[in-house]
Amino acid sequence: AGAFNYLKENFSNAPSLDMSTASLNMLVRLMVAQVQECVFEKMTFLCAQHDFLARLQLAQEAARVEDVYSLVHQTMTQAHVKDYVPFSWTTMVHVKSEHFKALSHYFAAIALCDCPAASDAELPEQEKAFIQFHVTMPEGPSLRILLQDPEERRKLGKAHLKKAIMKHEEAMRIHGLCKILRKMDILQEVLSFAHKRSLSKYSEIDHEEDFFETGDAPDVHPKTHQKPEIKSPNFSQVKVTDLFHRLGPLSVFSAKNKWYPVRRVHLMRGENGFGFTLRGDSPVLIAGVIPGGCAAEAGLKEGDYIISVNGKDCRWSKHAEVVQLLKSTGEEGVEIGVITLQGSEGPKAADKKAAAMSSGSGLLKSNKENNRKSLMNGKSASTLLVWSKKSKRSKKSTYGVPFTAVGDNEAMY
């Protein structure tokens, strides 16, 4: 009940009916009703056979179970829930509601008919309990006479049994309307046993010389000595691992994505480090590769995801954790596992991305491409001279090219 209640209070945008507020509210009440039923069953084992007050308490516990199951049935028949909840569920709850109402009247009759009349010493305590027992006080003699006169007790007990039998029959009728419940032999046996027990008791206290008309017994006031408490789950005490944890973060390793097989790359640290820039967390992405560096020679590409370092799974690792693993490598180098997303940004995609930039940079790009074409065709010596100068400049700043792409959230290693 606590788990369903937590979902109800913290999950407002339900994608389906089973997670809607109405459905979760119904499930909370159903869990509470089942707990209340367990409390009643516990009482049946602990209750003394011929103790008047214990029998009254048992009748009130049964009435309490009937009360909570009636509330569940009302919730299940609401407009937004009834089309979703199986018919067998709704029927079962309705059957239990009628069954426990019958049991409340049965145990009330047992308390009045099987337990001895109150003595003068017991009378004050029994009067106090009996005042709060019925929803409305029964018609007839005063409370003192009712508790001390065996005949008056038998009359009221007979009225309770009559109502119990009617409710047992109603429970059996509702049970018979559901095809799935009719196959549940255990439930059929429980209902049949309770009905026969009430009929047997009614025959036992029914006298041939009874000329009075059996009245309508008032309902038993629901009361419990142990009310269920809804407790929200304590997440600090529960350690949970995602079922799909081994697949990696959903945002990256989605079933929609297609990946190239895992590549194992061995890197040796050079004078300028490994020669790449990293970005992001879980998993860490290779944001840029320095031309001529160790990473470029080993075959690493921009857009590769690092999933392992020296055999340690890094799909869920933070940026700082991966960096620490890389820095802790010795002279023997490091082996990293990388995967590449099919269709991820390669040279062609990078050209397209650059072409979509501002008009000024696009013009510059166009001039460079024209110069390269001119160089290949060998049409212009001046163009060759321009390209040579650019080439010399680029050689001097080989390690400067990737650094211009380093953002605030990237780092070079």
N, C-alpha and C positions, 0 to 999 in steps of 0.2 A: 504493500500500500504506500509506503514511503517513497519507493522508487517511482511509482506511477504518479504520485502527487508532485514529486520533484519535476518530472517531465511536464506535467500540466502547468506548473508555475514558471518554467524556464524555457519552454519550447512553444513559442507563440505562432510561428508560421508552419502549420502542419501541412505536409505534402499530400497526405491521404487521410481517410476517415479514421483509421485506427489510431492516429496520433492527434486527433482533434480533441479539443477541451471536453466536449460532451462524452466521447468514448473513454478518455482517461479518467474522467470523473466517475463514470460507471464502473471502471475497473477498480478504482480506489474503494468504492462502496462494496463491491463484490468481495474484495480481499478482507475488508473489515467484517463483513457478514460471516465469512468462513471462520475468522478468528472467534467471533462471538459464538458460533456453533461449537467450536472446540471447548470454549469455556463451559457451555452447557453440558457437554459430554463429560468433562472433568467433574462437574457437580453431581452427575448421576452416579459416578463411582464413589464419591465421598459422602453422599447423602445417607443419613441413618434411615432405616426402614420405617420406623413408627414415630419419628420425630415430626410433630405438627409444623413447627416453624421451618424445619429443613425442607419439608414438602412444599410449603408455601413459597419458599425461596426458589425451589426448582421450577415451580409453575411460572414464577415471574421471570426466571432466566429464559424459559421457553418462549414466553411472550416477547421478551427482548429480541430473541433470534428472529421471531416472526416479524417484528417491527423493522429490523434492518433489512431483511430479505424483501419485505414489501417496498421499502425505499429503493432497493436495487431494481425490482421489477418495474417500478414507475420510471426509473431512469432508462431502463432498456426499451421501454415502449415510447420514448420520446421520438419526435419526428426525425431528428438527425441521426438517431442511433438504431432504431428498430429495423431499418433496411440493411444495416451492416451486421448486427448481432445475429448469430444463427438461431433458428427457431427453437432448437433443442435447449440452448442456453436459457432463453426466456422462459420456456416451459418448465425447466428444472427449477429455476428460481421461484416461479409461481407455485410449483408443487411443494417446495420446501416452506414457503410462506404459509400455505394452508396446513401443512403437516405439523409445523411447530405451534400454530395456533390451536390445533386439536390437542397437542400434547400439553399445552398450558392449561386447558380445561380439564384434561384427564388427571393431571397431578393435583389440581385444585380439588377435584372430587375425591382423590385418594386421601388427601390431607383431612378432608371433612369426614369421610366414611371409615377409614381404616385406623386413624389415630384416635386415642381415647379422648373423652371430653375433658375440658380444662378444669383443673382443680382451682380452689380459691387462691392458692399461692401462684399458680401459673396464669391466672386470668388477666392481670394487668399487662403482662408482656405480650400475651396472645391478642388482646384487644388492640394494643398499639400496632402490632404487625398487621392485623386484619383490617384496620381502618385504611391503611395504605395499599391494601391488596387489590381491590376492585377499582375499575375506572369510575363507576358509580355504585353507591351502596345498594345491596340487594333489598328488594321489598320483603316485608314480613316483620317478624318480631325484632326486639332490640338486640344489639350486638351481644350483650351478656347472656341473654336467653339462647341465642343462636349458638354460642360457643359451648354452653353447658348442657343443652338439651339434645340428646342423640337423634331424636326424630326430626328436629329442625335441621340438624346437620345433614341428615340423610336426604331430606327434601332438596336442599340447595346442592348437595353433591349429585343427586340425580339430574338436576337441571344442567349442571356442568357436563355431566356425561352425555346427555342428549346433544348438547352443542358440540362436544368432542366428536361424537359419531358422525354428525352432519359434516364437520370439517374434514374428517378422515375420508368420507365418501367423495367430497369435493376434490380432495387431493388425488384420489385414485381416478376420478373422472378426467381431470386435467392431464394426468400422467398418460392415460389411454389415448389422448388425442395426438400424441407425438410418436411417430413410427420409430424414431431412434431410441427414445426412452423405453418403449415397449420391449426392446431387445435387451434391456439392462435388467437381468433377473434379480440381482441383489436389491436394487431399488424397489422392485415390485414386491419382493419378500418383506422388506422393512415396512412398507405401507400396509401390506396385508396383515402383518403381525400386529401392528399398532391398532388397526381397525378391529381385529378379532379380540384383542385384549380389552378394548373399551366396551365392545358388545358383551363380552363375558362379565365384566364388572357391572354393567347395567342390569343384566339378567340376575346377578347375585343380589343387588340391593332393591330390585323391583318386587314389590309385594302384591299379591292378588287383591288384597283388601284396600289398595290405594285408590281412593275415589277422587283425590285432588288432581287438578290438572297441572302437569309439570310446567313450571314457568320458564321464562327465558333468562338464563344466567347472564349477569353482566360480564363484560370482558375483563381479563386479568390485566392489571397495570404492569407494563414492562419495567423491569428493574434488573440491574446486574451488579454484582459485587466486584467485577473486574472488567472495566471498560478498556477496549483496545486503544492503544496510543500509536498514532501514526508517526513514525520516525523517519526523517530524511536520511538517505545514505551518507555515511561519513567517508568521503573520498580520500581523506588523508590516510586512512587505515587500509585502503584497498589498492593493491598494485595490479594494474591492468596492462596487458600488452596487446596492441592492435593485431587483429587476426591476419592482416596483410602486411605486417611490419617487415617481413623478409623481402617483400617486393620493392620496398623503398617508398618515398613520399608520393602520395597520390597526384599532387600537382605536377610532378615530373614524369613518374613512371606510370602513366595512365595506359589503359588498354587501347586507347585511341592512337597512341604513338607507336611507331615502328623503329626498332633500334638495330644497329649493326651489332654483330657479335662482340663480346668483351675482348679488348686488346690489352695484352700485358706489355708494358713499356719499361725498359730499364734505363734509368737516368743517372749520370755521373755529374756531380756538381762542378761547374766550370769557374773561371775567374769572376764572372758576373752572375753567379748563381745558376739556377736551372734554366733561366731564359723564358719565363712566362709570367703572365699576370693572372691572378685568381679573383673571383667574385662570387658572392652569394653564400648561402647556407643550405645544407640538406637537400641535394648534394651540392658540393662546391663546383663551380663552373670555371673552365679555362677561358678567360676573357680575351687574352691576346698571347701570341707567340712571337718572340723576338727572332727575326731572320738571322740565320747563322748560329743561333744559340744551341745549347744542349737539347732543349725540348724540340726545336725544329728538326734537328738531325735525327732524333729518335722517332719522329713521325707524329708528334702531337699536333693537334689542330685547334684552331679557335672554335669554341662551341662544344668541345669534349667535356664530359662530366667525369669527375674523379669518383670512382665507387670503392676503391680500396688502395691502401698504402701498406706495402710489405705484408699483404695478406689480411690486414685489418679492414673490416667492413666500414666504409665511410659514407654510405648513402644517407645516413641520418646525422652525420657529423656537422658541427658548426665550423665556420670559417677558421676560427682560431685553433680548433682541434686539428684540422688538416695541416695548417701551417706548422704547428708544433711537431707533428709527425714527420714532416718534410725536413725541418731544421735539425731533428734528432738523428738524421742519417749520418753514417760515417763515411770513410774513404771508399768502402765497397759500393756505395751508391744506394739507390732506392728503386724498388719495383712498384709501379703504380698500375692499377687497372682502370681503364677508361672505356666509355662507350660513347658512340656518336649517334645522334638522332638522325634518321633518314629524312632528307629534305631540309636539314638544318643549314644555316648560313655557310655556304662555301664561297669560293671566289666569285662565281656568277651572281649569287645572291648579294654579295657585298657590293658588286658593281651596280646592281639594280638599286640597292639602298643608297649608294652615293649619288646615283643619277637623280634620285628623288629629293635631294637636298635643295638648298636655296639656289636661286638662279645664278648668283655669282660663282659659287663653288661648282655648279654644273657647267658653267662656261669654261672654267679652269680645267675641269676634267676633260671636256671636249677638245681643248687645245692640246692637252697631253696626248690624248689618243691620236689626234691628227699628226702630231710630231712623231709618234711611234710608227705610224703607217708610212710617213715620209721617209723615216730611217730605213725601214724594210725595203721600200721601193728604190732607195738610193737615188732619188731624184734631185736632192738639194744638198750641197755641201754645207751650206749655212745651217741647215736643219741638223745635219750630223754634228756640227760643232756645238749647237745648242744642247743636243742630247748628251754629248760627251761631257759637257760642263755639268749638266744635271746629274749625270751618272757619278762624276767625281764628288759632287756635293753629297749625294746619297751615301757614298761609301764612307765619308767622314762621319756621317750621323746615322750609321746603321742601327745603333742601339737607341737612337732618339725617336725612331718612327713609332714603335708601339707605345712609348710613354705618353704620346699626345692623346692616345685613346683611353688612358687610365682615368677613370672617374673617381669621385669621392669615395665610393664604396669598393674600389679595387685596390689591389696591392701587388707589387712586383717581387718575384723571387728568382 
